[in-house]
Amino acid sequence: MYTCGPSTYQRAHIGNYRTFLFEDILQRYMEYLGYKVTRLITLTDVEDKAIAEAKKENLTIEELTKKNEAVFFQDFKLLKIKTPDYAIRASSAVDQAAKLITQLLEKGYAYWYTYKGAKNVYFDPLKFDGFGKLAHLDMSKWPKKKRRFHKDTYPGTPWNKGDFIIWDGCKQDAVCYVAPIGGGRPAWNIQDAAIVTKYLGFSIDVACGGIDNLVRHHDYTLAIAEAVSGKEFSRYWLHGGHLFVDGKKMSKSIGNVYYTSDILTKGFSGEQLRFFLTYGPYRKKLNFTFEKLAETSRKLDSLKSMVKDLQEQKTDNSNTDMEGVEGSIVSAFEKGMNNDLDVKTAFDGLYETVSELHEKRETLSVKDAKNVMSDLRRIDSVLQFIF
């Protein structure tokens, strides 16, 4: 399982964590079902933005990115996100990027071109049959005139209809690695393909990221890997929806970007934020307000209170009406989760059953209560906000 990680030139915000949380839920639920999951997350530590930000803060790129990376993994602990088996910096896969580029040049998918004195390598999408298949691009409308895009990323969501850079040749004040293909650095567009193929191989089961990765990025990653290997890169692709704030997209210029520390300062916990960010269809847009966070937090606190009461059940009664109700906790949870990871439906079904058990708790036996707790703990191996 490959999941797109952060660009570590800046700190990750709660919108980023919505994506990382749905990926965590996915991994945990597959493990709940009995699968062994090997997860890799990419860390973009070398790119145009990182170079500019490091210069601005008077830091080396390594100092800048490692500082933000440390905060990132602290937030993982706060939000109870499993640490991936592999958390790989782009700078550690330069050798693999150079190997991929060599093969792309040999196969005719890529070519050298000198731009502003730098000897770069570009990928020609028209040479790859099926380019844009993730985003369902109509390649018949692709411009016939040769165009090249020289930056790692571009603002906004339009497609850059042209050849994209995969190797940024050495130029003044730029990061430059020594590689068999010459001096330079891998552009962002090839970094994930290099990381994944180096550590997981050319064919994986699941690839994930935010919905913004459907514009350019994941189709680039797929095309590079498949052009080299001829194999299907990933069998399944999942993309999470954006997090909005008061109905608006998060933006520093608007001043509505929130970090985990902002949530804690308001008196909320990491568990409550985890619940809010996962309580809804992961593919759809989610709107954040502190009022909505408070509302969902009350619902979570209510469940936790009922679970605590059931956990402390001391009577030794036996109510035959409880037969089947216990098992419905698991079935309600799995019904929701099996419908495209619908955590909201799964939780609501779980909440309803726990409420029913709580109302009749005086007639619940100690044995039955223990069975309920066992089911809830297994479910919480996925949700991570009940106990």
Secondary structure as a PSIPRED ss2 file (coil, helix, strand):
# PSIPRED VFORMAT (PSIPRED V4.0)

   1 M C   1.000  0.000  0.000
   2 Y E   0.000  0.000  1.000
   3 T E   0.000  0.000  1.000
   4 C C   1.000  0.000  0.000
   5 G C   1.000  0.000  0.000
   6 P C   1.000  0.000  0.000
   7 S E   0.000  0.000  1.000
   8 T C   1.000  0.000  0.000
   9 Y C   1.000  0.000  0.000
  10 Q C   1.000  0.000  0.000
  11 R C   1.000  0.000  0.000
  12 A C   1.000  0.000  0.000
  13 H C   1.000  0.000  0.000
  14 I H   0.000  1.000  0.000
  15 G H   0.000  1.000  0.000
  16 N H   0.000  1.000  0.000
  17 Y H   0.000  1.000  0.000
  18 R H   0.000  1.000  0.000
  19 T H   0.000  1.000  0.000
  20 F H   0.000  1.000  0.000
  21 L H   0.000  1.000  0.000
  22 F H   0.000  1.000  0.000
  23 E H   0.000  1.000  0.000
  24 D H   0.000  1.000  0.000
  25 I H   0.000  1.000  0.000
  26 L H   0.000  1.000  0.000
  27 Q H   0.000  1.000  0.000
  28 R H   0.000  1.000  0.000
  29 Y H   0.000  1.000  0.000
  30 M H   0.000  1.000  0.000
  31 E H   0.000  1.000  0.000
  32 Y H   0.000  1.000  0.000
  33 L C   1.000  0.000  0.000
  34 G C   1.000  0.000  0.000
  35 Y C   1.000  0.000  0.000
  36 K C   1.000  0.000  0.000
  37 V C   1.000  0.000  0.000
  38 T C   1.000  0.000  0.000
  39 R C   1.000  0.000  0.000
  40 L E   0.000  0.000  1.000
  41 I E   0.000  0.000  1.000
  42 T E   0.000  0.000  1.000
  43 L E   0.000  0.000  1.000
  44 T E   0.000  0.000  1.000
  45 D C   1.000  0.000  0.000
  46 V C   1.000  0.000  0.000
  47 E C   1.000  0.000  0.000
  48 D H   0.000  1.000  0.000
  49 K H   0.000  1.000  0.000
  50 A H   0.000  1.000  0.000
  51 I H   0.000  1.000  0.000
  52 A H   0.000  1.000  0.000
  53 E H   0.000  1.000  0.000
  54 A H   0.000  1.000  0.000
  55 K H   0.000  1.000  0.000
  56 K H   0.000  1.000  0.000
  57 E H   0.000  1.000  0.000
  58 N C   1.000  0.000  0.000
  59 L C   1.000  0.000  0.000
  60 T C   1.000  0.000  0.000
  61 I H   0.000  1.000  0.000
  62 E H   0.000  1.000  0.000
  63 E H   0.000  1.000  0.000
  64 L H   0.000  1.000  0.000
  65 T H   0.000  1.000  0.000
  66 K H   0.000  1.000  0.000
  67 K H   0.000  1.000  0.000
  68 N H   0.000  1.000  0.000
  69 E H   0.000  1.000  0.000
  70 A H   0.000  1.000  0.000
  71 V H   0.000  1.000  0.000
  72 F H   0.000  1.000  0.000
  73 F H   0.000  1.000  0.000
  74 Q H   0.000  1.000  0.000
  75 D H   0.000  1.000  0.000
  76 F H   0.000  1.000  0.000
  77 K H   0.000  1.000  0.000
  78 L H   0.000  1.000  0.000
  79 L C   1.000  0.000  0.000
  80 K C   1.000  0.000  0.000
  81 I C   1.000  0.000  0.000
  82 K C   1.000  0.000  0.000
  83 T C   1.000  0.000  0.000
  84 P C   1.000  0.000  0.000
  85 D C   1.000  0.000  0.000
  86 Y E   0.000  0.000  1.000
  87 A E   0.000  0.000  1.000
  88 I E   0.000  0.000  1.000
  89 R E   0.000  0.000  1.000
  90 A H   0.000  1.000  0.000
  91 S H   0.000  1.000  0.000
  92 S H   0.000  1.000  0.000
  93 A H   0.000  1.000  0.000
  94 V H   0.000  1.000  0.000
  95 D H   0.000  1.000  0.000
  96 Q H   0.000  1.000  0.000
  97 A H   0.000  1.000  0.000
  98 A H   0.000  1.000  0.000
  99 K H   0.000  1.000  0.000
 100 L H   0.000  1.000  0.000
 101 I H   0.000  1.000  0.000
 102 T H   0.000  1.000  0.000
 103 Q H   0.000  1.000  0.000
 104 L H   0.000  1.000  0.000
 105 L H   0.000  1.000  0.000
 106 E H   0.000  1.000  0.000
 107 K H   0.000  1.000  0.000
 108 G C   1.000  0.000  0.000
 109 Y C   1.000  0.000  0.000
 110 A E   0.000  0.000  1.000
 111 Y E   0.000  0.000  1.000
 112 W E   0.000  0.000  1.000
 113 Y E   0.000  0.000  1.000
 114 T E   0.000  0.000  1.000
 115 Y E   0.000  0.000  1.000
 116 K C   1.000  0.000  0.000
 117 G C   1.000  0.000  0.000
 118 A E   0.000  0.000  1.000
 119 K E   0.000  0.000  1.000
 120 N E   0.000  0.000  1.000
 121 V E   0.000  0.000  1.000
 122 Y E   0.000  0.000  1.000
 123 F E   0.000  0.000  1.000
 124 D C   1.000  0.000  0.000
 125 P H   0.000  1.000  0.000
 126 L H   0.000  1.000  0.000
 127 K H   0.000  1.000  0.000
 128 F C   1.000  0.000  0.000
 129 D C   1.000  0.000  0.000
 130 G C   1.000  0.000  0.000
 131 F C   1.000  0.000  0.000
 132 G C   1.000  0.000  0.000
 133 K C   1.000  0.000  0.000
 134 L C   1.000  0.000  0.000
 135 A C   1.000  0.000  0.000
 136 H C   1.000  0.000  0.000
 137 L C   1.000  0.000  0.000
 138 D C   1.000  0.000  0.000
 139 M H   0.000  1.000  0.000
 140 S H   0.000  1.000  0.000
 141 K H   0.000  1.000  0.000
 142 W C   1.000  0.000  0.000
 143 P C   1.000  0.000  0.000
 144 K C   1.000  0.000  0.000
 145 K C   1.000  0.000  0.000
 146 K C   1.000  0.000  0.000
 147 R C   1.000  0.000  0.000
 148 R E   0.000  0.000  1.000
 149 F E   0.000  0.000  1.000
 150 H C   1.000  0.000  0.000
 151 K C   1.000  0.000  0.000
 152 D C   1.000  0.000  0.000
 153 T C   1.000  0.000  0.000
 154 Y C   1.000  0.000  0.000
 155 P C   1.000  0.000  0.000
 156 G C   1.000  0.000  0.000
 157 T C   1.000  0.000  0.000
 158 P C   1.000  0.000  0.000
 159 W C   1.000  0.000  0.000
 160 N C   1.000  0.000  0.000
 161 K C   1.000  0.000  0.000
 162 G C   1.000  0.000  0.000
 163 D E   0.000  0.000  1.000
 164 F E   0.000  0.000  1.000
 165 I E   0.000  0.000  1.000
 166 I E   0.000  0.000  1.000
 167 W E   0.000  0.000  1.000
 168 D E   0.000  0.000  1.000
 169 G E   0.000  0.000  1.000
 170 C C   1.000  0.000  0.000
 171 K C   1.000  0.000  0.000
 172 Q C   1.000  0.000  0.000
 173 D C   1.000  0.000  0.000
 174 A C   1.000  0.000  0.000
 175 V C   1.000  0.000  0.000
 176 C C   1.000  0.000  0.000
 177 Y E   0.000  0.000  1.000
 178 V C   1.000  0.000  0.000
 179 A C   1.000  0.000  0.000
 180 P C   1.000  0.000  0.000
 181 I C   1.000  0.000  0.000
 182 G C   1.000  0.000  0.000
 183 G C   1.000  0.000  0.000
 184 G E   0.000  0.000  1.000
 185 R E   0.000  0.000  1.000
 186 P E   0.000  0.000  1.000
 187 A C   1.000  0.000  0.000
 188 W H   0.000  1.000  0.000
 189 N H   0.000  1.000  0.000
 190 I H   0.000  1.000  0.000
 191 Q H   0.000  1.000  0.000
 192 D H   0.000  1.000  0.000
 193 A H   0.000  1.000  0.000
 194 A H   0.000  1.000  0.000
 195 I H   0.000  1.000  0.000
 196 V H   0.000  1.000  0.000
 197 T H   0.000  1.000  0.000
 198 K H   0.000  1.000  0.000
 199 Y H   0.000  1.000  0.000
 200 L C   1.000  0.000  0.000
 201 G C   1.000  0.000  0.000
 202 F C   1.000  0.000  0.000
 203 S C   1.000  0.000  0.000
 204 I E   0.000  0.000  1.000
 205 D E   0.000  0.000  1.000
 206 V E   0.000  0.000  1.000
 207 A E   0.000  0.000  1.000
 208 C E   0.000  0.000  1.000
 209 G E   0.000  0.000  1.000
 210 G E   0.000  0.000  1.000
 211 I H   0.000  1.000  0.000
 212 D H   0.000  1.000  0.000
 213 N H   0.000  1.000  0.000
 214 L H   0.000  1.000  0.000
 215 V C   1.000  0.000  0.000
 216 R C   1.000  0.000  0.000
 217 H H   0.000  1.000  0.000
 218 H H   0.000  1.000  0.000
 219 D H   0.000  1.000  0.000
 220 Y H   0.000  1.000  0.000
 221 T H   0.000  1.000  0.000
 222 L H   0.000  1.000  0.000
 223 A H   0.000  1.000  0.000
 224 I H   0.000  1.000  0.000
 225 A H   0.000  1.000  0.000
 226 E H   0.000  1.000  0.000
 227 A H   0.000  1.000  0.000
 228 V H   0.000  1.000  0.000
 229 S H   0.000  1.000  0.000
 230 G C   1.000  0.000  0.000
 231 K C   1.000  0.000  0.000
 232 E C   1.000  0.000  0.000
 233 F C   1.000  0.000  0.000
 234 S E   0.000  0.000  1.000
 235 R E   0.000  0.000  1.000
 236 Y E   0.000  0.000  1.000
 237 W E   0.000  0.000  1.000
 238 L E   0.000  0.000  1.000
 239 H E   0.000  0.000  1.000
 240 G E   0.000  0.000  1.000
 241 G C   1.000  0.000  0.000
 242 H C   1.000  0.000  0.000
 243 L E   0.000  0.000  1.000
 244 F E   0.000  0.000  1.000
 245 V E   0.000  0.000  1.000
 246 D C   1.000  0.000  0.000
 247 G C   1.000  0.000  0.000
 248 K E   0.000  0.000  1.000
 249 K E   0.000  0.000  1.000
 250 M C   1.000  0.000  0.000
 251 S C   1.000  0.000  0.000
 252 K C   1.000  0.000  0.000
 253 S C   1.000  0.000  0.000
 254 I C   1.000  0.000  0.000
 255 G C   1.000  0.000  0.000
 256 N C   1.000  0.000  0.000
 257 V C   1.000  0.000  0.000
 258 Y C   1.000  0.000  0.000
 259 Y C   1.000  0.000  0.000
 260 T H   0.000  1.000  0.000
 261 S H   0.000  1.000  0.000
 262 D H   0.000  1.000  0.000
 263 I H   0.000  1.000  0.000
 264 L H   0.000  1.000  0.000
 265 T H   0.000  1.000  0.000
 266 K C   1.000  0.000  0.000
 267 G C   1.000  0.000  0.000
 268 F C   1.000  0.000  0.000
 269 S C   1.000  0.000  0.000
 270 G H   0.000  1.000  0.000
 271 E H   0.000  1.000  0.000
 272 Q H   0.000  1.000  0.000
 273 L H   0.000  1.000  0.000
 274 R H   0.000  1.000  0.000
 275 F H   0.000  1.000  0.000
 276 F H   0.000  1.000  0.000
 277 L H   0.000  1.000  0.000
 278 T H   0.000  1.000  0.000
 279 Y C   1.000  0.000  0.000
 280 G C   1.000  0.000  0.000
 281 P C   1.000  0.000  0.000
 282 Y C   1.000  0.000  0.000
 283 R C   1.000  0.000  0.000
 284 K C   1.000  0.000  0.000
 285 K C   1.000  0.000  0.000
 286 L E   0.000  0.000  1.000
 287 N E   0.000  0.000  1.000
 288 F E   0.000  0.000  1.000
 289 T C   1.000  0.000  0.000
 290 F H   0.000  1.000  0.000
 291 E H   0.000  1.000  0.000
 292 K H   0.000  1.000  0.000
 293 L H   0.000  1.000  0.000
 294 A H   0.000  1.000  0.000
 295 E H   0.000  1.000  0.000
 296 T H   0.000  1.000  0.000
 297 S H   0.000  1.000  0.000
 298 R H   0.000  1.000  0.000
 299 K H   0.000  1.000  0.000
 300 L H   0.000  1.000  0.000
 301 D H   0.000  1.000  0.000
 302 S H   0.000  1.000  0.000
 303 L H   0.000  1.000  0.000
 304 K H   0.000  1.000  0.000
 305 S H   0.000  1.000  0.000
 306 M H   0.000  1.000  0.000
 307 V H   0.000  1.000  0.000
 308 K H   0.000  1.000  0.000
 309 D H   0.000  1.000  0.000
 310 L H   0.000  1.000  0.000
 311 Q H   0.000  1.000  0.000
 312 E C   1.000  0.000  0.000
 313 Q C   1.000  0.000  0.000
 314 K C   1.000  0.000  0.000
 315 T C   1.000  0.000  0.000
 316 D C   1.000  0.000  0.000
 317 N C   1.000  0.000  0.000
 318 S C   1.000  0.000  0.000
 319 N C   1.000  0.000  0.000
 320 T H   0.000  1.000  0.000
 321 D H   0.000  1.000  0.000
 322 M H   0.000  1.000  0.000
 323 E C   1.000  0.000  0.000
 324 G C   1.000  0.000  0.000
 325 V H   0.000  1.000  0.000
 326 E H   0.000  1.000  0.000
 327 G H   0.000  1.000  0.000
 328 S H   0.000  1.000  0.000
 329 I H   0.000  1.000  0.000
 330 V H   0.000  1.000  0.000
 331 S H   0.000  1.000  0.000
 332 A H   0.000  1.000  0.000
 333 F H   0.000  1.000  0.000
 334 E H   0.000  1.000  0.000
 335 K H   0.000  1.000  0.000
 336 G H   0.000  1.000  0.000
 337 M H   0.000  1.000  0.000
 338 N C   1.000  0.000  0.000
 339 N C   1.000  0.000  0.000
 340 D C   1.000  0.000  0.000
 341 L C   1.000  0.000  0.000
 342 D C   1.000  0.000  0.000
 343 V H   0.000  1.000  0.000
 344 K H   0.000  1.000  0.000
 345 T H   0.000  1.000  0.000
 346 A H   0.000  1.000  0.000
 347 F H   0.000  1.000  0.000
 348 D H   0.000  1.000  0.000
 349 G H   0.000  1.000  0.000
 350 L H   0.000  1.000  0.000
 351 Y H   0.000  1.000  0.000
 352 E H   0.000  1.000  0.000
 353 T H   0.000  1.000  0.000
 354 V H   0.000  1.000  0.000
 355 S H   0.000  1.000  0.000
 356 E H   0.000  1.000  0.000
 357 L H   0.000  1.000  0.000
 358 H H   0.000  1.000  0.000
 359 E H   0.000  1.000  0.000
 360 K C   1.000  0.000  0.000
 361 R H   0.000  1.000  0.000
 362 E H   0.000  1.000  0.000
 363 T H   0.000  1.000  0.000
 364 L C   1.000  0.000  0.000
 365 S C   1.000  0.000  0.000
 366 V H   0.000  1.000  0.000
 367 K H   0.000  1.000  0.000
 368 D H   0.000  1.000  0.000
 369 A H   0.000  1.000  0.000
 370 K H   0.000  1.000  0.000
 371 N H   0.000  1.000  0.000
 372 V H   0.000  1.000  0.000
 373 M H   0.000  1.000  0.000
 374 S H   0.000  1.000  0.000
 375 D H   0.000  1.000  0.000
 376 L H   0.000  1.000  0.000
 377 R H   0.000  1.000  0.000
 378 R H   0.000  1.000  0.000
 379 I H   0.000  1.000  0.000
 380 D H   0.000  1.000  0.000
 381 S H   0.000  1.000  0.000
 382 V H   0.000  1.000  0.000
 383 L H   0.000  1.000  0.000
 384 Q C   1.000  0.000  0.000
 385 F C   1.000  0.000  0.000
 386 I C   1.000  0.000  0.000
 387 F C   1.000  0.000  0.000
